[in-house]
Amino acid sequence: MNTNLIESYVSEVGRRLPRRTRKDIEAEIRSILQDMLDERSQKTGKPVDEEMTLEVLKTYGAPEKVAATYQGERYLIGPRLYPTFLLVLRIVLVVVGVVAAIGLGIAISHTQNPQNAIEAVLTAIGNFITSVLIAFGNIVIIFAIIEWALYRAGSKADLKGLPKEKEWDPRLLLKASPSNLVKKGETIVEMVGAFVAIIIFNFYPQIIGFGIFSNGNWYVGAGTAISSPLLSPSFFHFVPYLTLVWVLTILLDIVLLRLGHWNVLARLSLIALKIVNIVIAAAMLGVPSLLAITTATLTPAMGNPEAARSLITLLNLFVRIALWLGIFGSIVEIIRSISRLATNGTNP
């Protein structure tokens, strides 16, 4: 138990440190803690046990504070959130760059002469810079709000009314279970997916279209021919609600990356988001068609009205199956989260 506690503590400190210095610092902390345990064992004449280890860890300090001592002074974003802030910022910048490149490619493909192509490039560069500045500002605001919320959640007022930090309890390390640990890779992928969805459906909906290439072949997506919208206005009626869910998902993922584990509030937030997903999907199922493709627009590409009608029916069926699968997946997530709350709801 002694070794497990120390390793859990060292890992909590390590995940807040830069990758290039993490191993060396972890080895140093591990050695210091072992020396402290040996010294205390000699003074008390007692063997090292779980209680002694907890006392040493409490004396050494909360993981975020220890990690902060190994990093230079941070500005704008506090040391607790700064590593996660950098991670999210890198992800968002990559996504913005990829989306901007796609938009530039589409714009160039529709230009008729070099002058228009140059104008498209300059416009794309301007849009990219604007998007980067907007994304950076929004991320800073989001992290400032999270920093404030975490401070408020981890503070209590003394007799003079001044806030002071809640005392860190190393026993929290004992409560962490594998089922409560955040899977960093999956969380990052979910964040990127949500951000891409926000960008595409709010700023580049023309990427999702239907058209005909010059060789007569039809396509779904971005192409070099003038396309018709693939998604109907009925679908875009739900985009504001979907965007809200995606934004809240990103916020939850940021908090989870910061914490490193699930807690009761995070589980309840996930359940609430999944319930909203189910409501939105159910409402979308009530719409006759979320696709803008009609027999008239598809027949020139297919050459046969019956074939066009059959394909539209198949596409609508595919959309409805996807919505039902989304509802089923959300229900599974809700059941899983409730199960985790019931089995270890007091765990971090």
Buried (B, 14 or more C-beta within 10 A) or exposed (E): EBEEBBBBBBBBBBBBBEEEEBEEBBEEBBEEBBEBBEEBBEEEEEEBEEEBBBBBBBEBBBBBBBBBEBBEEBEEBBBBBBBBBEBBBEBBBEBBEEBBEBBBBBBBEBBEEEEEBEEBBEEBEEBBEEBBEEBBEEBBEBBBEBBEEBEEEBEEEEEEEEEEEEEBEBEBBBEBBEEBEBEEEEBBEBBBBBBBBBBBBBEBBBBBBBBBEEEEEBBEEBBBBEBEBBBBEBBBEBBEBBBBBBBBBBBBBBBBBBBBBBBBEBBBBBBEBBEBBBEBBEEBEEBEBBBBBBBEBBBEBBEEEEBBBEBBEEBBEEBBEEBEEBBEBBBEBBEBBBEBBEEBEEBB
